[in-house]
Amino acid sequence: MSDLYVAAGGGGDPIGTLIAARAVSVDPDPPLIATYAWERPEVDPTAGPLGAEDFDALADGVGGLPAFTAATRARPPAGSTMPSLAADLPARLLLLDPALGLAPLAGRLAAAAAAAGGRIRVVDIGGDILTHGDEPTLRSPFGDALTLAACHLAGVPTTVHVAGPGLDGEIGEGTLLDRLDGGSSLVPGRDAAAAAARALAWHPSEASALWAAALHGARGTVRTVGGTLRLTAASAGLHHLTLAEALGHNPVARALVAELPDTLQEAADISQRVTGIPGLESERVPRAAPPQEPPAGGPASLDRDAAMKTLRQAAEGAEHVTLRYAARTLGLTWRDIPALRTLLGSDTPVLTID
């Protein structure tokens, strides 16, 4: 079997993790990707990460980590994109449940890594895993820090990969490149990005979509739900660090290792003490634009030219928008993204509007 990949923050990170796995491994088998089921409020209205008790029809996985399949379903009122990702990503997705506590989480990671290839590869899309805890745009440092701490306690050889520096909008590209200076890096080929195309066709991920767009050659300003970012040549990079180097940057992870909290809430409280950001509160960002009334007939009832005009006006000069931003701006939900792509004639990770 191959190494165990860990999508550091949950949400759409398994998509970018699949791309990274295709870039760093020659193993022809689908990679094992462990991930939190921890998603944005529009996907999951419940608070905090989901555990095994929140799903029906999980499959036997690896090392005590259950696996998602296309038949898995989140139990209402919870919601999750993980079953659909399991169907559309050429990977095997395993559930990480941080509610077990830090030490049990580390034990599960160690067991899964031993059953796989004996090594862990943590993948973070955007780079907030290298937070110093005081960046003014930082929004959600807790999940990544918890991953780092658990991997340290697991005692398994671990490499940390940062993909698309700055593309999560939490730490600026320049700051991250300074922190990554001296490490090795590569730029995955377009074929690696293409492996995630089916998932990117509908998933509301922004950071993974932006990284895929950069790998396909997109450059320039992009309007996201959280603000405006710029795709540059550096956006396509995949950087590699040792676990010790990543821990050296992240004070939340170091505090978790030092204090060994027994519960998820205690761990979240440590994160909040260090950064001032609530660890378990859903990440909230302003609406993409002044809300419109949802179109009565859904995306099919929209006029393409009118929709593009609305997006150009709302994006205020940006050359591209994410599909998540486009849907919210037009009064749609993330589930409307495939139909919106059809309306706008877009099959790329981000929508070009310039």
Summary of the structure (lengths in Angstrom):
residues: 354
radius of gyration: 19.1
end to end distance: 45.1
largest distance: 56.7
contacts: 1303
relative contact order: 0.14
helix: 41%
strand: 18%
